[in-house]
């Protein structure tokens, strides 16, 4: 725990923010080796290169932001792998299966691409929990 005060209030026109965090470890052929994250039900790799579905435990009013960062390791150095990720689609307002789909792609040509085995992805999802305007 930090040894200073952090204040919970942030000025925003969007109310009732929820922040979910996940760490996803990628194995051979881009498969999900493991993941951690409260509020995340599962992370699954699709047949398409670099495509992952992040299933949420709860439904939300709307998605505000999603940031996906690759942790640089010897096996997954962005200088040599040159793969990044974006949100392909989202369905966070869903009663039974809220989720979002991310897509890894090569920076040089934009083609769908898997992350290297041993890569770790850090995911930060910001959602709006309220329907109050």
C-alpha positions as CSV (number, residue, x, y, z in Angstrom):
1,X,0.0,0.0,0.0
2,X,1.2,3.5,-0.8
3,X,2.2,5.8,2.0
4,X,0.1,8.8,0.8
5,X,-3.5,9.8,0.4
6,X,-5.4,9.0,-2.8
7,X,-8.7,10.8,-3.3
8,X,-11.6,8.9,-4.7
9,X,-13.3,11.8,-6.5
10,X,-12.6,12.6,-10.1
11,X,-14.3,15.2,-12.2
12,X,-16.2,13.7,-15.1
13,X,-19.4,14.1,-17.0
14,X,-19.8,10.3,-16.9
15,X,-21.0,9.1,-13.5
16,X,-20.4,5.9,-11.6
17,X,-17.2,4.6,-13.2
18,X,-16.1,1.0,-12.8
19,X,-12.5,0.0,-13.5
20,X,-11.7,-3.6,-14.2
21,X,-8.1,-4.9,-14.6
22,X,-6.8,-8.1,-16.0
23,X,-3.4,-9.7,-16.7
24,X,-3.4,-12.3,-19.6
25,X,-0.5,-14.6,-20.2
26,X,-0.2,-15.8,-23.8
27,X,1.3,-19.3,-24.7
28,X,2.0,-21.1,-27.9
29,X,-0.1,-20.0,-31.0
30,X,-1.5,-17.1,-29.0
31,X,-3.4,-19.4,-26.6
32,X,-4.4,-18.1,-23.2
33,X,-2.1,-19.8,-20.6
34,X,-3.6,-18.0,-17.6
35,X,-5.4,-14.8,-16.6
36,X,-6.2,-12.9,-13.4
37,X,-8.7,-10.2,-12.9
38,X,-11.6,-9.4,-10.6
39,X,-14.9,-8.9,-12.6
40,X,-13.5,-10.9,-15.5
41,X,-15.3,-14.3,-16.0
42,X,-13.0,-15.7,-18.7
43,X,-10.6,-14.9,-21.5
44,X,-10.7,-17.2,-24.5
45,X,-8.7,-17.2,-27.8
46,X,-10.7,-17.5,-31.0
47,X,-9.6,-19.4,-34.1
48,X,-8.6,-16.2,-35.8
49,X,-5.0,-14.9,-35.1
50,X,-4.8,-12.5,-32.2
51,X,-8.5,-12.5,-31.3
52,X,-9.6,-12.8,-27.7
53,X,-13.0,-12.6,-26.0
54,X,-13.0,-11.1,-22.5
55,X,-16.2,-12.2,-20.8
56,X,-17.4,-10.0,-18.0
57,X,-19.1,-11.2,-14.8
58,X,-21.6,-8.3,-14.9
59,X,-23.5,-6.2,-17.4
60,X,-22.8,-2.5,-17.6
61,X,-24.5,0.6,-19.0
62,X,-21.7,1.3,-21.5
63,X,-18.0,1.0,-22.1
64,X,-16.0,4.2,-21.6
65,X,-12.4,3.0,-22.4
66,X,-10.3,-0.1,-22.8
67,X,-6.5,0.0,-22.8
68,X,-4.4,-3.1,-23.6
69,X,-0.7,-2.9,-23.0
70,X,1.9,-5.5,-23.9
71,X,4.5,-6.1,-21.2
72,X,7.9,-6.3,-22.9
73,X,9.9,-9.4,-22.1
74,X,12.7,-11.1,-23.9
75,X,10.1,-13.4,-25.7
76,X,7.7,-10.5,-26.5
77,X,9.8,-7.4,-27.1
78,X,7.6,-4.9,-29.1
79,X,10.7,-3.8,-31.0
80,X,10.9,-7.2,-32.6
81,X,7.3,-8.6,-32.4
82,X,5.6,-5.3,-33.4
83,X,2.1,-6.5,-32.4
84,X,-0.4,-4.4,-30.6
85,X,-4.1,-4.7,-29.8
86,X,-7.4,-2.9,-30.2
87,X,-11.0,-3.5,-29.2
88,X,-12.8,-5.2,-32.1
89,X,-16.3,-5.2,-30.7
90,X,-18.0,-4.8,-27.4
91,X,-21.3,-6.0,-25.9
92,X,-21.1,-4.8,-22.3
93,X,-24.9,-4.1,-22.2
94,X,-26.0,-7.7,-22.3
95,X,-28.1,-9.5,-19.6
96,X,-26.5,-12.9,-20.0
97,X,-23.2,-12.6,-21.8
98,X,-21.5,-9.2,-21.4
99,X,-18.1,-9.2,-23.2
100,X,-15.6,-7.4,-25.4
101,X,-13.5,-8.8,-28.2
102,X,-9.9,-7.6,-28.7
103,X,-7.8,-8.0,-31.8
104,X,-4.0,-8.3,-32.0
105,X,-2.5,-6.9,-35.2
106,X,0.9,-6.3,-36.7
107,X,2.0,-2.7,-36.7
108,X,3.8,-2.9,-40.1
109,X,0.9,-4.1,-42.2
110,X,-2.2,-4.2,-40.0
111,X,-2.7,-7.9,-40.5
112,X,-4.3,-9.9,-37.6
113,X,-1.4,-11.4,-35.6
114,X,-0.8,-13.5,-32.5
115,X,1.3,-12.3,-29.6
116,X,4.5,-14.2,-28.9
117,X,4.5,-17.1,-26.5
118,X,5.3,-15.8,-23.0
119,X,3.8,-12.3,-23.7
120,X,1.7,-10.7,-20.9
121,X,-1.2,-8.3,-21.7
122,X,-2.3,-5.8,-19.2
123,X,-6.0,-4.8,-19.7
124,X,-7.8,-1.8,-18.1
125,X,-11.5,-1.6,-18.9
126,X,-13.4,1.5,-17.8
127,X,-17.2,1.1,-17.7
128,X,-20.2,3.2,-16.7
129,X,-22.3,1.3,-14.2
130,X,-25.3,3.7,-14.0
131,X,-28.0,4.6,-16.5
132,X,-28.7,7.9,-14.7
133,X,-28.0,10.9,-17.0
